[in-house]
Amino acid sequence: MGTWPPETPYLTVDIIIELPGGKIVLIERKNEPRGYALPGGFVDRGESVETAAVREAKEETGLDVTLVRQFHVYSNPDRDKRMHTASVVFIATASGEPVGADDAKHAVKVTRDDLPSPVVFDHSTILADYFSGRY
């Protein structure tokens, strides 16, 4: 039997934002770990994961997204070296030019062939799954 209240992973969301022309959006992080990541962040208390995904996309890229579907949940305890997180990943669509804001230095449009480096957290795994058509 576990402890009460349970010690659980922190809940996060990440968003694969598809743009016209076959590009997706990554952000360059202002904070540690530095590098490129999918837009995303922590789910606030009282907020659904869907609402958090739309909010985080807007905060970090300036884009109003439409969620298409839930992609997958990633929960490897080592996915974020700072703490144990579990992320619900969504695929969304948007149009317009992404602009880095909040904790994003920059927002960039990329394809599978021009991914920047380094990609942080487990986002290279998420992107590999996405580009391979798995899930």
TARACOR-V235634 format. One record per residue. N is the residue number from 1. D_LAST is the distance of its C-alpha to the last C-alpha in Angstrom with 2 decimals. Layout:
n=N d_last=D_LAST
n=N d_last=D_LAST
This chain:
n=1 d_last=32.75
n=2 d_last=31.42
n=3 d_last=33.36
n=4 d_last=33.91
n=5 d_last=32.69
n=6 d_last=29.54
n=7 d_last=28.67
n=8 d_last=25.05
n=9 d_last=22.74
n=10 d_last=23.12
n=11 d_last=20.52
n=12 d_last=19.19
n=13 d_last=16.95
n=14 d_last=15.61
n=15 d_last=15.13
n=16 d_last=13.73
n=17 d_last=16.60
n=18 d_last=16.55
n=19 d_last=20.14
n=20 d_last=21.97
n=21 d_last=22.30
n=22 d_last=18.76
n=23 d_last=19.38
n=24 d_last=17.75
n=25 d_last=19.85
n=26 d_last=20.51
n=27 d_last=23.47
n=28 d_last=26.09
n=29 d_last=26.91
n=30 d_last=30.55
n=31 d_last=30.28
n=32 d_last=29.39
n=33 d_last=27.22
n=34 d_last=28.09
n=35 d_last=25.72
n=36 d_last=22.88
n=37 d_last=20.02
n=38 d_last=17.70
n=39 d_last=19.85
n=40 d_last=19.74
n=41 d_last=21.87
n=42 d_last=23.08
n=43 d_last=22.95
n=44 d_last=26.61
n=45 d_last=28.30
n=46 d_last=28.42
n=47 d_last=25.47
n=48 d_last=22.16
n=49 d_last=18.94
n=50 d_last=18.70
n=51 d_last=22.30
n=52 d_last=21.83
n=53 d_last=19.06
n=54 d_last=21.42
n=55 d_last=24.36
n=56 d_last=22.98
n=57 d_last=21.90
n=58 d_last=25.43
n=59 d_last=27.19
n=60 d_last=25.71
n=61 d_last=25.43
n=62 d_last=27.76
n=63 d_last=25.20
n=64 d_last=24.79
n=65 d_last=21.13
n=66 d_last=19.60
n=67 d_last=16.39
n=68 d_last=14.01
n=69 d_last=11.28
n=70 d_last=9.96
n=71 d_last=6.90
n=72 d_last=7.06
n=73 d_last=10.39
n=74 d_last=12.00
n=75 d_last=15.27
n=76 d_last=16.79
n=77 d_last=20.49
n=78 d_last=21.17
n=79 d_last=18.71
n=80 d_last=21.79
n=81 d_last=25.13
n=82 d_last=27.06
n=83 d_last=25.72
n=84 d_last=22.96
n=85 d_last=20.39
n=86 d_last=17.16
n=87 d_last=15.16
n=88 d_last=13.21
n=89 d_last=11.44
n=90 d_last=11.82
n=91 d_last=11.68
n=92 d_last=15.28
n=93 d_last=17.88
n=94 d_last=21.44
n=95 d_last=24.47
n=96 d_last=27.32
n=97 d_last=27.99
n=98 d_last=26.35
n=99 d_last=29.03
n=100 d_last=28.66
n=101 d_last=30.15
n=102 d_last=30.31
n=103 d_last=29.13
n=104 d_last=27.83
n=105 d_last=30.47
n=106 d_last=28.84
n=107 d_last=25.86
n=108 d_last=24.86
n=109 d_last=22.98
n=110 d_last=21.14
n=111 d_last=19.12
n=112 d_last=17.13
n=113 d_last=20.59
n=114 d_last=22.60
n=115 d_last=20.85
n=116 d_last=23.73
n=117 d_last=24.59
n=118 d_last=24.30
n=119 d_last=20.87
n=120 d_last=21.28
n=121 d_last=19.62
n=122 d_last=16.22
n=123 d_last=15.27
n=124 d_last=15.39
n=125 d_last=12.55
n=126 d_last=10.51
n=127 d_last=11.76
n=128 d_last=11.16
n=129 d_last=7.38
n=130 d_last=7.78
n=131 d_last=10.43
n=132 d_last=9.03
n=133 d_last=6.48
n=134 d_last=3.80
n=135 d_last=0.00
